[in-house]
Amino acid sequence: MSKEIPYKIYLDEKDIPSSWYNMRADMKNKPAPLLNPGTRQPMTAQELSGVFCEELVKQELDETTPYIEIPQEIRDFYKMYRPAPLVRAYCLEKKLGTPAKIYYKFEGNNTSGSHKLNSAIAQAYYAKKQGLKGVTTETGAGQWGTALSMACAYFELDCKVFMVKVSYEQKPFRREVMRTYGASVTPSPSEMTEVGRKILAEHPGTTGSLGCAISEAVEVATHNEGYRYVLGSVLNQVLLHQSVIGLEAKAAFDKYGIKPDMIIGCAGGGSNLGGLIAPFMGEKLRGEADYRIIAVEPASCPSFTRGKYAYDFCDTGMICPLAKMYTLGSSFIPAPNHAGGLRFHGMSTTLSQLYHDGYMEAVTAKQTEVFEAAEYFARVEGILPAPESSHAIKVAIDEAKKCKETGEEKTILFGLTGTGYFDLVAYEKFNNGEMDDYIPTDAELEEALSRLP
Amino acid sequence: MSKEIPYKIYLDEKDIPSSWYNMRADMKNKPAPLLNPGTRQPMTAQELSGVFCEELVKQELDETTPYIEIPQEIRDFYKMYRPAPLVRAYCLEKKLGTPAKIYYKFEGNNTSGSHKLNSAIAQAYYAKKQGLKGVTTETGAGQWGTALSMACAYFELDCKVFMVKVSYEQKPFRREVMRTYGASVTPSPSEMTEVGRKILAEHPGTTGSLGCAISEAVEVATHNEGYRYVLGSVLNQVLLHQSVIGLEAKAAFDKYGIKPDMIIGCAGGGSNLGGLIAPFMGEKLRGEADYRIIAVEPASCPSFTRGKYAYDFCDTGMICPLAKMYTLGSSFIPAPNHAGGLRFHGMSTTLSQLYHDGYMEAVTAKQTEVFEAAEYFARVEGILPAPESSHAIKVAIDEAKKCKETGEEKTILFGLTGTGYFDLVAYEKFNNGEMDDYIPTDAELEEALSRLP
């Protein structure tokens, strides 16, 4: 194909996907089911419905339907900020002097600043449709909480957010955005819940973790009439909603007859990565095409690369269902790395199964080298990236440099999941040379893994 | 025309304007020339070249060329974030229940968060082309400083920013973005310059103003070999570069055969407003079409509505040329309103002449009603607006409500100049009910105006 490729490939509004794609339908080995923490039996739809909205429970359990239609109300909301551009990183390529062709799918062009809005609006919609009063959730970096507060404002739902304490303190302005959208925000662990009080008693002075915040949000949802809990990552339903990222990216590539050689995404709970790779992984699962797929996780929280594939709790308070996943142990509380969105001890069950079956690779990146890549990228591509997204930037740059050595003209796609406007405390530390690289010792990991259920 | 109008009208990359449009070429009454503060004679190109880059001086003085070609290097940079979308505010219209059709040209989809980048990249380009080492500037809200630091990083120029002290304190993270892009940032007034020391001696404890910061930046530029001063608003060259906003908006409207009835923009020094209205004003000046054009300024700094049309200094230190403009007096230091980008005592000479000749209207808005409009807009349109831009939102909503009363289906265009990610201290005050409305008394204004040169 000889069509000139613009800096930004935009699809038409009418080409926003009309259905989400469900990778599980094409997986031979399905992800293992969630287990009831009491009985250790697979969670039934009825049991899950006490925690989650009904329609979302259906999506969570659906392993066979490849395409699930996106309701018109959600598509209308998507039109406010989608299609998101697929950007050709011409300036980065030039600066690196690489023959590689680098593309990124940019999901930061909305006020929540990240891809999280794709699932937030879907979950808020189903909550509204079910006639609920409101929803509760946790947030790490604050991206998910912001996205959910926007979505709830749009559908006029109450929104209660438990924010990991370290992020709450590092990102005071995140709280204000959520309040501007009408949400209430509580630093976690808090004295407001039973599980929060218990965690505080056991770990006084803890800076919290996603696992703690999840426990608190679930407790509040299940103890209040008309509320359900919603989650921004890990779950199958979230990966399903996030498939719009990959579907749009693939449609944009198809317009120009391009096939990426490798796809790189950061991995915390797996929402962005699972969404970005979805249609490509579909082709790979069906044997129609092959792609290198690389998950990048922080060296401080290396679930894939140093965790164990086992049943574990998704939350620190051990009140949630058990999931079979790559995990560092639900008692593992990662160092206060600035990529708050990647500080989760576990991983999506779907991605865990795919990784286990050899469909994807995983690598780690250290915090300071991630910020070096972030600053380099910002100066040439003009976008200030979120620390989470910068994990993918770091590895994309590494791969482009390898192409420079070998002369290979590989096509690299990475997910630029969001912007770093609320991460300036982290950038300040980096600019002042005060950032460190915490990597857990083998002993620490063994200790947490020894407590697996 | 019956074509369905999408939520966001995007032009193709090839339709990024290839020339800027110079309103002055179509003005019968040209804006009055800048005067030398010593001789009170019109500034010559040679005199201006000590302060500004040569090519920019040519643009500053060019009153006859209607279209000035945009160099390819600048157009390539524009491709990283332009064309900017023209958004149909369907959700806002629905919420208001108005028959009006509301559109906004959104300039916040780049890391600097505002339209300022359009001129920053042009000014940095000409500085680089002239072989300079670096540039100096002032910044109020921080939008211009951020934009300039990005532009300088791209062309590898040194960038020294003087930031109005009140903004420096309200927006600690703005400084970090600029540092991440490699700029140095000094709160103004500072002890670093002669004029800064003088202002501090006369007004101890002052929170600064754009006028002070300009004086300091000009002093540093003129006292350092290989440096020139660049300015983010007020000047003719800046309005010229910003005409891309209006040119793109008009091209997007033309695609659908739409003609707006009124065009609304916030006005501080006039860069956004002058750019947004440029091609529409051109038609109006040439008698080809008519539009209502409305400038919105903060009640705390009402240059158009309560100022005087007279020659005045552009800076507090009175070392810059004199400009004939609507002014509150260069000694007027506005209250620490949160719309830092609108806290300038004067106004573009071009817009001043057009206002004087009756081609546009001006209104004021109070701070709290501006933030009410901002929050309302954020919740329905999903974008957190900058306080500056929210002045235009406030008046656009007012006009849409009038249409609801009269049943008129007017087409409203307003400029959404940027995002409010760095204005969360202001939103916090608003959310806490701690925001006030400062409006200068007649006596205060008379005092400042009595000191006009």
Interface residues (C-beta under 8 A of the other chain):
Chain A: P6 Y7 K8 Y10 D12 E13 F77 K79 M80 Y81 C91 N109 N110 T111 G113 M150 A153 Y154 P172 F173 E176 V177 R179 T180 Y181 G182 E375 A378 R379 V380 E381 G382 I383 L384 T419 Y421 F422 L424 V425 Y427 E428 N431
Chain B: P6 Y7 K8 Y10 D12 E13 F77 K79 M80 Y81 C91 N109 N110 T111 G113 M150 A153 Y154 P172 F173 E176 V177 R179 T180 Y181 G182 E375 A378 R379 V380 E381 G382 I383 L384 T419 Y421 F422 L424 V425 Y427 E428 N431
